């Protein structure tokens, strides 16, 4: 019983950390987009990819919870997937 409660607490903490990293990646992606002057299309693509990563991560998390509940095992952490990140364009150095 204690182990199940401990596992639930760990899962909630992991979900909170993943939500924080998602928000941080979204904000940093906006600043990368603004700093490297990528287009609006790339910005919306970045937002779409981050949302898709979050959805896939949540589905993997739910699958892991259901699998561990059926097999009566302790759930293991699911890593958040990373599909794509924009690369910053090199700044032109004038001589």
RAPE-V991682 format. One record per helix or strand of 2 or more residues. SS is the DSSP state (alpha for helix, beta for strand). FROM is the first residue (numbers start at 1). TO is the last residue. If there is no record, write none. Layout:
SS&FROM&TO / SS&FROM&TO
This chain:
alpha&2&35 / alpha&40&71
